[in-house]
Amino acid sequence: MNELDILKKMNDLEKSSNFLNIQINLWHDGVEKKQYISDKSMIDAQIEDLKTQIIQIEDKQFSQRAKQAIIDQIMIYINETKGKHPRLLLLRDQGTVLKNELFASIARDIRLHIKGTIFGINIPIDLYYTIDENDGINIEQLNAFLANEIETIRNIEVVNFISLRNYYDGFENRIIENFIV
């Protein structure tokens, strides 16, 4: 098995573990709940084994490629917003009903690379702008943040899908701390 095969199997098991966790929380007591707990414990042990395999596998071409794709993806957002009028702000909702769709889109693009599901780049050609400070994000501030994220990714020395997932968890927290109101 290569990195992607292991990652796919781990992703599938994580979905099963999450489903079992919901089932455990729904059942009050009884044989079914005990079986769900037992099954979840077995699956969680398999997940940990797969994490170890991902870390120890020698050929890390796919995670190396994912690391570079994340850098490229972030650069796309920076390049797409460069040179805009200084009064323009990126619209938080990007024309949707979700207040922070802009950040959800950036995170989604990165997460797809970490899940090993794509190796292409999503080009956000239809970014929406505003001059309303209540609805917008300062482009320079966002681009400085994203440039810092590129450096954070470049500084990941031991690259594998587990270290990339850890990066992503930190990325989500940093986005929330810096931009989500």
C-alpha positions as CSV (number, residue, x, y, z in Angstrom):
1,M,0.0,0.0,0.0
2,N,1.1,3.5,-0.7
3,E,0.4,6.7,1.3
4,L,-2.8,7.4,-0.5
5,D,-4.1,3.9,0.0
6,I,-3.4,4.1,3.7
7,L,-4.9,7.6,3.9
8,K,-8.1,6.5,2.1
9,K,-8.5,3.5,4.4
10,M,-7.9,5.8,7.5
11,N,-10.4,8.4,6.2
12,D,-13.0,5.6,5.8
13,L,-12.4,4.3,9.3
14,E,-12.6,7.8,10.7
15,K,-16.0,8.2,9.2
16,S,-17.1,4.8,10.7
17,S,-15.7,5.9,14.1
18,N,-17.6,9.2,13.9
19,F,-20.8,7.3,13.0
20,L,-20.3,4.9,15.9
21,N,-19.7,7.7,18.3
22,I,-23.1,9.2,17.3
23,Q,-24.7,5.8,17.8
24,I,-23.1,5.4,21.2
25,N,-24.5,8.8,22.2
26,L,-28.0,8.0,21.0
27,W,-28.3,4.6,22.8
28,H,-29.1,4.7,26.5
29,D,-28.0,1.3,27.5
30,G,-28.2,-2.3,26.3
31,V,-26.4,-4.8,24.1
32,E,-26.5,-2.5,21.1
33,K,-24.6,0.3,22.9
34,K,-22.0,-2.1,24.2
35,Q,-21.5,-3.5,20.7
36,Y,-21.1,0.1,19.3
37,I,-18.5,0.9,22.0
38,S,-16.6,-2.3,21.2
39,D,-16.7,-1.7,17.5
40,K,-15.5,1.9,18.0
41,S,-12.7,0.8,20.1
42,M,-11.5,-1.7,17.5
43,I,-11.8,0.9,14.7
44,D,-10.0,3.5,16.7
45,A,-7.1,1.0,17.3
46,Q,-7.0,0.4,13.5
47,I,-6.9,4.2,12.9
48,E,-3.9,4.6,15.2
49,D,-2.1,1.7,13.4
50,L,-2.7,3.4,10.1
51,K,-1.4,6.7,11.4
52,T,1.8,4.9,12.4
53,Q,2.0,3.4,8.9
54,I,1.6,6.8,7.3
55,I,4.4,8.2,9.5
56,Q,6.7,5.3,8.9
57,I,6.1,4.7,5.2
58,E,9.3,5.5,3.2
59,D,7.8,6.8,0.0
60,K,6.2,10.1,0.9
61,Q,5.7,11.5,-2.7
62,F,2.0,12.1,-2.2
63,S,2.3,14.0,1.0
64,Q,5.2,16.0,-0.4
65,R,3.0,16.8,-3.4
66,A,0.1,17.7,-1.1
67,K,2.4,20.1,0.8
68,Q,3.4,21.9,-2.4
69,A,-0.2,22.0,-3.6
70,I,-1.3,23.7,-0.3
71,I,1.4,26.3,-0.8
72,D,0.3,26.8,-4.4
73,Q,-3.3,27.0,-3.4
74,I,-2.6,29.7,-0.8
75,M,-0.5,31.6,-3.4
76,I,-3.5,31.6,-5.7
77,Y,-5.6,33.5,-3.2
78,I,-2.8,36.0,-2.6
79,N,-2.2,36.5,-6.4
80,E,-6.0,36.8,-7.1
81,T,-6.3,39.7,-4.6
82,K,-3.1,41.6,-5.4
83,G,-3.3,44.9,-7.0
84,K,-6.9,45.6,-6.1
85,H,-8.0,49.2,-5.2
86,P,-6.8,49.9,-1.6
87,R,-10.4,50.7,-0.5
88,L,-11.7,47.3,-1.6
89,L,-12.2,44.6,1.0
90,L,-12.9,40.9,0.4
91,L,-16.5,40.2,1.1
92,R,-16.8,37.7,4.0
93,D,-19.9,35.9,2.7
94,Q,-18.7,35.8,-1.0
95,G,-22.3,36.2,-2.1
96,T,-23.7,33.3,0.0
97,V,-25.7,33.2,3.1
98,L,-22.7,32.0,5.1
99,K,-21.1,35.0,7.0
100,N,-17.5,33.6,6.7
101,E,-17.7,31.7,3.3
102,L,-14.4,33.2,2.3
103,F,-12.6,31.5,5.1
104,A,-14.6,28.3,4.6
105,S,-13.6,28.2,1.0
106,I,-9.9,28.7,1.8
107,A,-10.0,26.0,4.4
108,R,-11.9,23.6,2.2
109,D,-9.4,24.0,-0.6
110,I,-6.6,23.2,1.8
111,R,-8.5,20.3,3.5
112,L,-9.0,18.6,0.1
113,H,-5.2,18.3,-0.4
114,I,-4.8,16.9,3.1
115,K,-7.5,14.3,2.6
116,G,-5.6,13.2,-0.6
117,T,-8.7,13.7,-2.7
118,I,-7.2,16.2,-5.2
119,F,-3.9,17.3,-6.5
120,G,-5.0,20.2,-8.6
121,I,-5.5,23.8,-7.7
122,N,-8.8,25.6,-7.2
123,I,-8.7,29.0,-8.8
124,P,-11.2,31.4,-7.1
125,I,-12.0,33.4,-10.1
126,D,-15.1,35.0,-8.8
127,L,-14.0,36.6,-5.6
128,Y,-16.5,39.3,-4.4
129,Y,-15.4,42.6,-3.0
130,T,-17.0,45.4,-0.9
131,I,-16.2,48.7,0.6
132,D,-18.3,48.0,3.7
133,E,-15.9,47.4,6.6
134,N,-18.5,45.5,8.5
135,D,-18.8,42.9,5.7
136,G,-15.3,42.8,4.4
137,I,-11.7,41.7,5.2
138,N,-8.7,43.9,4.6
139,I,-6.9,42.3,1.7
140,E,-3.4,43.3,2.9
141,Q,-4.1,41.8,6.3
142,L,-5.4,38.6,4.8
143,N,-2.5,38.3,2.4
144,A,0.1,38.9,5.2
145,F,-1.7,36.1,7.2
146,L,-1.6,33.8,4.2
147,A,2.0,34.5,3.5
148,N,2.8,33.6,7.0
149,E,0.9,30.4,6.6
150,I,3.0,29.5,3.5
151,E,6.1,29.9,5.7
152,T,4.5,27.7,8.4
153,I,3.9,25.0,5.8
154,R,7.4,25.3,4.3
155,N,8.8,24.9,7.8
156,I,7.2,21.5,8.2
157,E,10.3,19.3,8.2
158,V,8.8,15.8,8.6
159,V,6.1,15.7,5.9
160,N,3.4,13.1,5.9
161,F,-0.4,13.3,6.0
162,I,-0.4,13.3,9.8
163,S,1.9,16.4,10.0
164,L,-0.2,18.1,7.3
165,R,-3.4,17.3,9.3
166,N,-1.8,18.8,12.4
167,Y,-0.9,21.9,10.3
168,Y,-4.5,22.2,9.1
169,D,-5.9,22.0,12.7
170,G,-3.6,24.9,13.7
171,F,-4.6,26.8,10.5
172,E,-8.3,26.5,11.4
173,N,-7.6,27.9,14.9
174,R,-5.5,30.7,13.5
175,I,-8.2,31.7,11.0
176,I,-10.8,31.8,13.8
177,E,-8.5,33.8,16.1
178,N,-7.6,36.3,13.4
179,F,-10.7,36.8,11.3
180,I,-13.9,35.2,12.6
181,V,-16.1,37.6,14.4
